[in-house]
Amino acid sequence: MKNIKKFEKKLNINLKNKSLLIEALTHKSSNILKNNEKLEFLGDRVIGLVLAKKLFDLYPHENEGVLDKRFAKLVNRKTCCSVAWSVGIQNYIILGDTKKKISLKDEKILSDACEALIGAIYIDQGYSFVKEFILNIWKNHLSVSNITILDSKTKLQEYALKHFKKLPIYKFVSSKGPKHKPTFKISVSIHGSKLFIGSGKSKQEAEQNGAGKLLKSANIN
């Protein structure tokens, strides 16, 4: 068993129920029955509540659409992976393949473990404690959210109307993953261009990512 006490010390936490922390760090490849999937389900919701409320307080005059974009950037897999890596969770995840070394490319393993960790802390220590914990480990990403977020869909729409007098075309491609955490894929094209596929936790996020890919490919600033 990996050094759980060392990890707790690094995080500045002391859970009463150590088995919760072990469960949060256990990937399903190690234990198909008792792994971090349920805690990840809970942690995802706790993170969402804490960060949504923080954005609500930070930007009282912004509309729902802008807040939603900021929120999506804070809770997407890439950000959760970055947060997980920053606290060193990669050194404590329990895998079936004990020889595997986790890298930043293992985004799903890292982000799921991060969410599961939050779920475990919430159960053991309560909302007030986990709220401060989340805001602390997300602080660098929250400070970045002060920068104006470029809306790729709006930029692409303005470009398409200006040059072709037509709106971009978005089409639903697929939805995969568990019901509580699906990944959507949406295609986008303008004026006969090839299709660009964007993915995200919501259809809106997938559309934004697809529009961003098209803008980048066409070198539209």
Secondary structure in CASP SS format (residue, H / E / C, confidence):
PFRMAT SS
TARGET T0000
AUTHOR 0000-0000-0000
METHOD secondary structure of the structure
MODEL  1
M C 1.00
K C 1.00
N C 1.00
I H 1.00
K H 1.00
K H 1.00
F H 1.00
E H 1.00
K H 1.00
K H 1.00
L H 1.00
N C 1.00
I C 1.00
N C 1.00
L C 1.00
K C 1.00
N C 1.00
K H 1.00
S H 1.00
L H 1.00
L H 1.00
I H 1.00
E H 1.00
A H 1.00
L C 1.00
T E 1.00
H C 1.00
K C 1.00
S C 1.00
S C 1.00
N C 1.00
I C 1.00
L C 1.00
K C 1.00
N C 1.00
N C 1.00
E H 1.00
K H 1.00
L H 1.00
E H 1.00
F H 1.00
L H 1.00
G H 1.00
D H 1.00
R H 1.00
V H 1.00
I H 1.00
G H 1.00
L H 1.00
V H 1.00
L H 1.00
A H 1.00
K H 1.00
K H 1.00
L H 1.00
F H 1.00
D H 1.00
L H 1.00
Y C 1.00
P C 1.00
H C 1.00
E C 1.00
N C 1.00
E H 1.00
G H 1.00
V H 1.00
L H 1.00
D H 1.00
K H 1.00
R H 1.00
F H 1.00
A H 1.00
K H 1.00
L H 1.00
V H 1.00
N C 1.00
R H 1.00
K H 1.00
T H 1.00
C H 1.00
C H 1.00
S H 1.00
V H 1.00
A H 1.00
W H 1.00
S H 1.00
V C 1.00
G C 1.00
I H 1.00
Q H 1.00
N H 1.00
Y C 1.00
I C 1.00
I E 1.00
L C 1.00
G C 1.00
D C 1.00
T C 1.00
K C 1.00
K C 1.00
K C 1.00
I C 1.00
S C 1.00
L C 1.00
K C 1.00
D C 1.00
E H 1.00
K H 1.00
I H 1.00
L H 1.00
S H 1.00
D H 1.00
A H 1.00
C H 1.00
E H 1.00
A H 1.00
L H 1.00
I H 1.00
G H 1.00
A H 1.00
I H 1.00
Y H 1.00
I H 1.00
D H 1.00
Q H 1.00
G C 1.00
Y H 1.00
S H 1.00
F H 1.00
V H 1.00
K H 1.00
E H 1.00
F H 1.00
I H 1.00
L H 1.00
N H 1.00
I H 1.00
W C 1.00
K H 1.00
N H 1.00
H H 1.00
L H 1.00
S H 1.00
V H 1.00
S C 1.00
N C 1.00
I C 1.00
T C 1.00
I C 1.00
L C 1.00
D C 1.00
S H 1.00
K H 1.00
T H 1.00
K H 1.00
L H 1.00
Q H 1.00
E H 1.00
Y H 1.00
A H 1.00
L H 1.00
K H 1.00
H H 1.00
F H 1.00
K C 1.00
K C 1.00
L C 1.00
P C 1.00
I E 1.00
Y E 1.00
K E 1.00
F E 1.00
V E 1.00
S E 1.00
S E 1.00
K E 1.00
G C 1.00
P C 1.00
K C 1.00
H C 1.00
K C 1.00
P C 1.00
T E 1.00
F E 1.00
K E 1.00
I E 1.00
S E 1.00
V E 1.00
S E 1.00
I C 1.00
H C 1.00
G C 1.00
S C 1.00
K C 1.00
L C 1.00
F E 1.00
I E 1.00
G E 1.00
S E 1.00
G E 1.00
K C 1.00
S C 1.00
K H 1.00
Q H 1.00
E H 1.00
A H 1.00
E H 1.00
Q H 1.00
N H 1.00
G H 1.00
A H 1.00
G H 1.00
K H 1.00
L H 1.00
L H 1.00
K H 1.00
S H 1.00
A C 1.00
N C 1.00
I C 1.00
N C 1.00
END
